[in-house]
Amino acid sequence: MTITATMVPHSRPFIETDELQTAIEVLRSRRLAQGGMVEQFERGMAAYFGLAGGVAVSSGTAALEVALRAFGIGPGDEVVLPSYVCAAPLLAIQRVGAIPRVVDIDLETFAIDPEAARQALTSRTKAMIVPHLFGLPADLTALERLGVPIIEDCAQTLGAMEQRRIVGSVGLLTICSFYATKLLCTGEGGMVLSRDESLLERVRTLREYDEAPSLHPGATNVKMTDLQAAIGLAQLNRLAFFLERRSSIADEYRATLDGTELVKPIVPAGRTHVYYRFVVRMTDLHNQVNGVSTVIARFEDRGVQCRKPVFRSLHRYLELEGFPASEEAERTALSIPLFPSLTDEEVAQVHVALCSEWA
Ligand SMILES: Cc1ncc(COP(=O)(O)O)c(C=O)c1O
């Protein structure tokens, strides 16, 4: 598919003078690999979450893998995760040799269903990966009651609150992704954060092996570069503005779609949404396997690139059955472009496309 000059893309990073200047400064310093910028970025992110520290790595996927290893998860251990999410959590569990226990979601919030998670617990359950999807916190309060260590996956959610707690500050370990489309981006990149210094120290021994007094068999090279970290720091300084802009665009979309049959993003009491994605559900597509693709094609004709928010539910990779909510989400969910660098003209173009489809 080709994106025309007038096409509103599904996402686009916000890169302006601060990011450009800081990247040039790092290039001029000739200090490109992991160094002082990475340390500053780690401290900045840890302060944002109110945690003891962070360990920057090369991607969110790598962060998940080293987080699991640092927590001592390996062959024979079970890790619970939701089906409706990108493949990274599943791959990380498989790479450390543990057993994934995939469970269904709560359709309203797209997050792991606490009751389904409870039913999947066994004596071998060592942890639960809890992604906060599309900018909305999962039901951390209900999940905490299960008494299983939580690894919060904040790849899609930064700054949202659950019962007055910032997401990422609740679990034993937290991971972030700074991929190009994310709330805060460094191109590729990730981080593991925790309040537990000993876990962070183990993550540090896993992310690099050079000059280590002894070699951990899981050690690898998943370091972040100073160039990436410098861009990340510039983005972190603007995060509050990014979230404000996202929230005001979400308000505009809500106003446009008011009165339509669509299920708009739901924000349960006690939680806030940061609109990493604006995902609607088209309940009339309930019985159609390719309904979402047809709608995406119509939006493309109108110059707006929409997407299925999750490519494929994980239970389908594993050939499992009995995941009605994840399958319903796959058949009916559509993500509409929402990112802080959208111009007012582009928002107006999306508004016109939304009205042509639904209003
Ligand atoms: C919920 C979630 N977790 C983890 C990841 C993996 O992050 P990365 O792409 O940086 O490896 C993603 C990426 O899309 C994600 O959406």
The ligand as an SDF file (V2000), in Angstrom:
LIG
                    3D

 16 16  0  0  0  0  0  0  0  0999 V2000
    1.9350   -4.2780   24.5570 C   0  0  0  0  0  0  0  0  0  0  0  0
    3.2760   -4.3860   23.9090 C   0  0  0  0  0  0  0  0  0  0  0  0
    4.2680   -5.0080   24.5620 N   0  0  0  0  0  0  0  0  0  0  0  0
    5.5050   -5.1210   24.0400 C   0  0  0  0  0  0  0  0  0  0  0  0
    5.7920   -4.6160   22.7950 C   0  0  0  0  0  0  0  0  0  0  0  0
    7.1530   -4.8170   22.2040 C   0  0  0  0  0  0  0  0  0  0  0  0
    7.8520   -3.6480   22.0300 O   0  0  0  0  0  0  0  0  0  0  0  0
    8.9890   -3.4880   20.8990 P   0  0  0  0  0  0  0  0  0  0  0  0
    8.3080   -3.3020   19.5880 O   0  0  0  0  0  0  0  0  0  0  0  0
    9.7550   -2.2860   21.3380 O   0  0  0  0  0  0  0  0  0  0  0  0
    9.8240   -4.7280   20.9350 O   0  0  0  0  0  0  0  0  0  0  0  0
    4.8000   -3.9500   22.0690 C   0  0  0  0  0  0  0  0  0  0  0  0
    5.1160   -3.4160   20.7370 C   0  0  0  0  0  0  0  0  0  0  0  0
    4.3820   -3.1670   19.8920 O   0  0  0  0  0  0  0  0  0  0  0  0
    3.4990   -3.8310   22.6470 C   0  0  0  0  0  0  0  0  0  0  0  0
    2.5060   -3.2160   21.9920 O   0  0  0  0  0  0  0  0  0  0  0  0
  1  2  1  0
  2  3  1  0
  2 15  2  0
  3  4  2  0
  4  5  1  0
  5  6  1  0
  5 12  2  0
  6  7  1  0
  7  8  1  0
  8  9  2  0
  8 10  1  0
  8 11  1  0
 12 13  1  0
 12 15  1  0
 13 14  2  0
 15 16  1  0
M  END
$$$$
